[in-house]
Amino acid sequence: MFPDRRMRRMRRRIVQPLLRETELRKTDLIAPVFVDESISAPLPIASMPGQFRHLVDGVADYCERLSDAGVRAVLLFGVPATKDGEATESYAADGVVQRAVQKIKERLPQMVVVTDVCACEYTDHGHCGIVGETADGLDLLNDPSLELMAQIAVSHAESGADIVAPSCMLDGMVRAIRQALDAAGYQDVLIMSYSSKFASALYGPFRDAADSGFSFGDRTTYQICPGNAREAVMESELDAAEGADILMVKPAGIYLDILAAVAALGLPVAAYQVSGEYAMIKAAAERGWLDERAVAIESLTAIKRAGADLIITYFAEDAARWLDEEQ
């Protein structure tokens, strides 16, 4: 018996690099960055080992470190000193994200700055916009919240953001933001929409990091049920039709089927490897159950293989350095 096709000859170590189908690159990576205007020193995030809340005056230093590692883009989340029911600090000219964008752009004009456009960090109830009575009881109001998202996006653009990323899963959010940006003269600011965002159990550590837990209810009336694939793809189709420049699937690692389907729509696609995905790998590695570096790189490669053009990951800095070491 002789095999007609010997696949193993293509796995010889000397030829493996020539035949690799999916190549993870440093330019694929976006690092999430938390900025807190109430702290006096970087604050470790207990549920996300190795991650911190950064000072407004120190965020450019951290971004310079990322840049030195080869990470060319950051996604900013703000933790304000005060909150209220209307999220007024979210669009303040001197708000935490607005000042952070300015600091980064002054120091690192070539760093791509993406800003999260949402209200959950800024409201005292923790929901992603204006709340009121609905058919489901007290809940997020869709249309009244669109104006708020538009205000936030324009304020971020005025501060120098290159890309705004609405994450609230409101119907019509991309169109409302695109119209507001264009009317304000920011036609060149991109929209990276959290277009297929699931009501996942993997966001817990993020709520620690961004102080964005909700005081009542949940987010299942505006985020997608984890079992709904067709709905998830339709959400991305709608955002594409409204003018999104980049679509997003969140979480990433256990939604690779959705990622592949959204990538087939033809627009650039980002995938967010979320806080719970990061925390699980870190926790297992700390116990010696997994090789952190190997699993992190494998997980990121799988996300890229499934169709992601960009990967938002808390491993960004480490992954960039690991990729350098593999050269």
C-alpha positions as CSV (number, residue, x, y, z in Angstrom):
1,M,0.0,0.0,0.0
2,F,1.4,3.4,-0.9
3,P,-0.5,6.7,-0.2
4,D,-1.4,8.6,-3.3
5,R,-1.0,11.8,-1.4
6,R,1.5,12.3,1.4
7,M,0.4,15.4,3.3
8,R,3.2,15.2,5.8
9,R,5.8,16.2,3.3
10,M,4.2,19.7,3.3
11,R,4.7,19.8,7.1
12,R,8.5,19.5,7.0
13,R,9.8,22.3,9.2
14,I,11.9,23.8,6.5
15,V,8.9,24.4,4.2
16,Q,6.1,25.1,6.7
17,P,6.7,28.9,6.6
18,L,6.3,28.9,2.8
19,L,3.0,27.1,3.0
20,R,1.3,28.8,5.9
21,E,-2.2,29.9,4.9
22,T,-2.9,32.3,7.7
23,E,-0.3,34.8,9.0
24,L,-0.9,36.8,12.1
25,R,0.6,40.2,11.9
26,K,1.2,43.0,14.4
27,T,-0.8,45.4,12.1
28,D,-3.8,43.2,12.7
29,L,-3.9,44.1,16.4
30,I,-5.8,46.7,18.3
31,A,-5.2,47.2,22.0
32,P,-8.1,48.2,24.3
33,V,-7.1,50.9,26.7
34,F,-9.0,52.0,29.8
35,V,-8.6,55.7,30.9
36,D,-9.8,56.8,34.4
37,E,-9.9,60.4,35.3
38,S,-10.2,59.7,39.1
39,I,-7.0,57.9,39.8
40,S,-3.5,59.1,40.6
41,A,-1.6,56.0,39.5
42,P,-2.3,53.1,37.1
43,L,-4.9,50.9,38.7
44,P,-4.5,47.1,38.2
45,I,-7.7,45.3,37.0
46,A,-8.0,42.3,39.3
47,S,-10.1,40.1,37.0
48,M,-7.8,40.9,34.0
49,P,-4.2,40.2,35.1
50,G,-1.7,42.5,33.3
51,Q,-4.3,45.1,32.5
52,F,-4.7,48.5,34.1
53,R,-6.8,51.6,34.2
54,H,-4.6,54.5,33.0
55,L,-4.4,58.1,34.0
56,V,-5.4,60.7,31.4
57,D,-1.9,62.3,31.8
58,G,-0.3,58.9,31.5
59,V,-2.2,57.3,28.7
60,A,0.2,58.6,26.0
61,D,3.1,57.0,27.8
62,Y,1.3,53.7,27.7
63,C,0.4,54.1,24.0
64,E,4.0,55.0,23.2
65,R,5.0,51.6,24.8
66,L,2.4,49.9,22.6
67,S,3.7,51.7,19.6
68,D,7.3,50.7,20.4
69,A,6.1,47.0,20.5
70,G,4.5,47.5,17.0
71,V,0.9,48.0,18.0
72,R,-0.4,50.7,15.7
73,A,-4.0,51.1,17.0
74,V,-5.8,51.5,20.3
75,L,-9.5,51.4,21.3
76,L,-10.3,53.8,24.2
77,F,-12.8,53.4,27.0
78,G,-13.4,56.1,29.5
79,V,-14.2,55.9,33.2
80,P,-15.5,59.4,34.3
81,A,-15.4,60.9,37.7
82,T,-19.2,61.6,37.7
83,K,-22.2,59.8,36.2
84,D,-25.8,60.7,35.7
85,G,-28.9,59.4,34.0
86,E,-28.3,61.2,30.7
87,A,-24.5,60.4,30.3
88,T,-23.7,64.1,30.0
89,E,-20.0,63.4,30.6
90,S,-19.8,61.1,27.6
91,Y,-19.9,64.0,25.1
92,A,-18.3,66.8,27.2
93,A,-15.5,68.6,25.4
94,D,-13.2,68.0,28.4
95,G,-14.4,64.5,29.0
96,V,-12.0,61.7,29.9
97,V,-11.9,60.1,26.4
98,Q,-11.8,63.5,24.7
99,R,-8.8,64.5,26.7
100,A,-7.1,61.1,26.3
101,V,-7.5,61.3,22.5
102,Q,-5.8,64.7,22.4
103,K,-3.0,63.5,24.6
104,I,-2.3,60.5,22.4
105,K,-2.5,62.4,19.1
106,E,-0.2,65.1,20.4
107,R,2.5,62.5,21.2
108,L,1.7,59.9,18.6
109,P,0.0,61.4,15.5
110,Q,0.5,58.1,13.6
111,M,-1.3,56.0,16.2
112,V,-4.8,55.0,15.0
113,V,-7.2,56.1,17.8
114,V,-10.5,54.3,17.9
115,T,-13.1,55.4,20.5
116,D,-15.9,53.3,22.0
117,V,-19.2,55.2,21.4
118,C,-21.5,54.1,24.2
119,A,-23.0,55.4,27.4
120,C,-22.8,52.5,29.8
121,E,-19.6,53.9,31.6
122,Y,-21.3,57.3,31.9
123,T,-24.8,56.5,33.2
124,D,-25.6,55.9,36.8
125,H,-27.8,53.0,35.8
126,G,-25.2,51.3,33.6
127,H,-27.3,50.9,30.5
128,C,-26.0,52.0,27.1
129,G,-28.2,55.1,26.5
130,I,-31.4,56.8,27.7
131,V,-33.7,54.6,29.7
132,G,-37.5,54.8,30.1
133,E,-40.6,52.7,30.2
134,T,-41.0,50.2,27.4
135,A,-43.1,47.1,26.7
136,D,-40.5,45.2,28.6
137,G,-40.6,47.6,31.6
138,L,-37.8,50.0,32.4
139,D,-35.3,49.6,29.6
140,L,-33.0,51.2,27.0
141,L,-35.0,53.6,24.7
142,N,-33.8,53.2,21.1
143,D,-34.6,56.4,19.2
144,P,-34.0,58.9,22.1
145,S,-30.6,57.3,22.5
146,L,-29.6,57.8,18.9
147,E,-29.1,61.5,19.3
148,L,-26.9,60.8,22.3
149,M,-24.7,58.5,20.3
150,A,-24.4,61.1,17.6
151,Q,-23.3,63.7,20.1
152,I,-20.7,61.3,21.6
153,A,-19.3,60.4,18.2
154,V,-19.0,64.0,17.0
155,S,-17.2,65.0,20.3
156,H,-14.7,62.2,19.8
157,A,-14.1,63.3,16.2
158,E,-13.6,66.9,17.3
159,S,-10.9,65.6,19.7
160,G,-9.0,63.8,17.0
161,A,-10.4,60.3,16.9
162,D,-9.7,58.5,13.6
163,I,-12.5,55.8,14.0
164,V,-15.6,55.9,16.2
165,A,-17.0,52.5,17.3
166,P,-20.6,52.5,18.4
167,S,-21.2,49.5,20.7
168,C,-24.7,50.0,22.0
169,M,-26.6,47.8,19.4
170,L,-29.2,50.4,18.8
171,D,-31.3,50.2,15.6
172,G,-30.2,52.9,13.3
173,M,-27.1,53.9,15.2
174,V,-24.7,53.8,12.2
175,R,-26.9,56.1,10.1
176,A,-27.5,58.5,12.9
177,I,-23.7,58.8,13.6
178,R,-22.7,59.0,9.9
179,Q,-25.2,61.8,9.3
180,A,-24.0,63.7,12.4
181,L,-20.3,63.3,11.5
182,D,-20.8,64.4,7.9
183,A,-22.9,67.4,9.0
184,A,-20.1,68.4,11.4
185,G,-17.4,68.1,8.7
186,Y,-15.9,64.8,9.7
187,Q,-16.6,62.8,6.5
188,D,-13.2,61.1,6.8
189,V,-13.8,59.7,10.3
190,L,-14.6,56.0,10.0
191,I,-17.3,54.0,11.7
192,M,-16.4,50.6,13.1
193,S,-19.7,49.3,14.2
194,Y,-20.2,46.6,16.9
195,S,-22.6,45.2,14.4
196,S,-22.9,41.5,15.6
197,K,-22.6,41.9,19.4
198,F,-23.9,39.1,21.5
199,A,-25.5,39.1,25.0
200,S,-22.5,37.1,26.2
201,A,-21.6,35.8,29.6
202,L,-17.9,36.6,28.8
203,Y,-18.1,40.4,29.5
204,G,-17.8,40.2,33.3
205,P,-14.2,41.3,33.7
206,F,-14.8,44.2,31.3
207,R,-17.5,45.6,33.6
208,D,-14.9,45.6,36.3
209,A,-12.4,47.4,34.1
210,A,-14.8,50.0,32.8
211,D,-17.1,50.3,35.9
212,S,-20.0,49.7,33.6
213,G,-22.2,47.2,35.4
214,F,-26.0,47.7,35.2
215,S,-28.2,48.5,38.2
216,F,-31.3,46.7,36.9
217,G,-32.4,44.3,34.2
218,D,-29.9,43.1,31.6
219,R,-28.9,43.9,28.0
220,T,-30.7,41.0,26.3
221,T,-33.2,43.4,24.7
222,Y,-30.5,45.1,22.6
223,Q,-27.7,42.5,22.3
224,I,-28.1,39.3,20.3
225,C,-29.1,36.0,21.8
226,P,-26.0,33.7,21.5
227,G,-28.1,31.1,19.6
228,N,-29.1,33.4,16.8
229,A,-26.8,33.2,13.8
230,R,-29.2,34.6,11.1
231,E,-30.1,37.5,13.2
232,A,-26.4,38.3,13.9
233,V,-25.6,38.3,10.2
234,M,-28.6,40.5,9.4
235,E,-27.5,43.0,12.0
236,S,-24.2,43.4,10.2
237,E,-25.9,43.6,6.8
238,L,-28.1,46.5,8.1
239,D,-25.1,48.3,9.5
240,A,-23.3,47.9,6.3
241,A,-26.3,49.4,4.4
242,E,-26.3,52.3,6.8
243,G,-22.7,53.2,6.0
244,A,-20.5,51.3,8.4
245,D,-16.9,51.2,7.2
246,I,-15.8,48.3,9.4
247,L,-18.1,45.6,10.9
248,M,-17.4,43.8,14.2
249,V,-18.2,40.4,15.8
250,K,-18.0,40.3,19.6
251,P,-17.0,38.0,21.3
252,A,-14.6,36.4,18.9
253,G,-13.2,33.0,19.8
254,I,-16.5,31.1,20.3
255,Y,-18.3,32.9,17.5
256,L,-16.0,32.0,14.6
257,D,-18.9,30.8,12.5
258,I,-20.5,34.2,12.8
259,L,-17.2,35.9,12.0
260,A,-16.8,33.8,8.8
261,A,-20.3,34.7,7.7
262,V,-19.9,38.4,8.4
263,A,-16.5,38.5,6.6
264,A,-18.4,37.1,3.5
265,L,-20.3,40.4,3.3
266,G,-17.3,42.1,1.9
267,L,-16.5,44.9,4.3
268,P,-13.4,44.9,6.6
269,V,-14.2,43.0,9.8
270,A,-12.9,43.4,13.3
271,A,-13.3,40.7,16.0
272,Y,-13.1,41.5,19.7
273,Q,-11.4,38.9,21.8
274,V,-13.2,39.9,25.0
275,S,-12.3,40.2,28.6
276,G,-13.6,36.8,29.6
277,E,-11.7,35.1,26.8
278,Y,-8.5,36.8,27.9
279,A,-9.2,36.1,31.6
280,M,-9.8,32.4,31.0
281,I,-6.4,32.0,29.2
282,K,-4.6,34.0,31.9
283,A,-6.2,32.0,34.7
284,A,-5.4,28.6,33.2
285,A,-1.8,29.8,32.5
286,E,-1.3,31.0,36.0
287,R,-2.2,27.5,37.3
288,G,0.2,25.9,34.8
289,W,-2.7,24.2,32.9
290,L,-1.9,26.0,29.6
291,D,1.0,27.6,27.8
292,E,-0.2,31.2,27.8
293,R,1.9,32.3,24.8
294,A,1.0,29.3,22.7
295,V,-2.7,29.4,23.4
296,A,-2.9,33.2,22.9
297,I,-1.2,33.1,19.5
298,E,-3.3,30.0,18.5
299,S,-6.5,31.8,19.5
300,L,-5.6,34.9,17.6
301,T,-4.5,32.9,14.5
302,A,-7.9,31.1,14.6
303,I,-9.7,34.4,14.7
304,K,-7.7,35.7,11.7
305,R,-8.2,32.4,9.9
306,A,-12.0,32.8,10.3
307,G,-12.0,36.1,8.4
308,A,-11.0,38.9,10.8
309,D,-9.0,41.8,9.3
310,L,-8.5,43.4,12.7
311,I,-8.4,41.8,16.2
312,I,-9.1,43.7,19.3
313,T,-7.3,41.9,22.1
314,Y,-5.9,42.4,25.5
315,F,-2.9,40.3,24.4
316,A,-2.0,42.9,21.8
317,E,1.3,44.1,23.4
318,D,2.5,40.7,24.3
319,A,1.4,39.2,21.0
320,A,3.4,41.9,19.1
321,R,6.5,41.1,21.0
322,W,6.0,37.3,20.6
323,L,5.6,37.7,16.9
324,D,8.9,39.6,16.8
325,E,10.6,36.7,18.6
326,E,9.3,34.3,16.0
327,Q,11.0,36.2,13.1
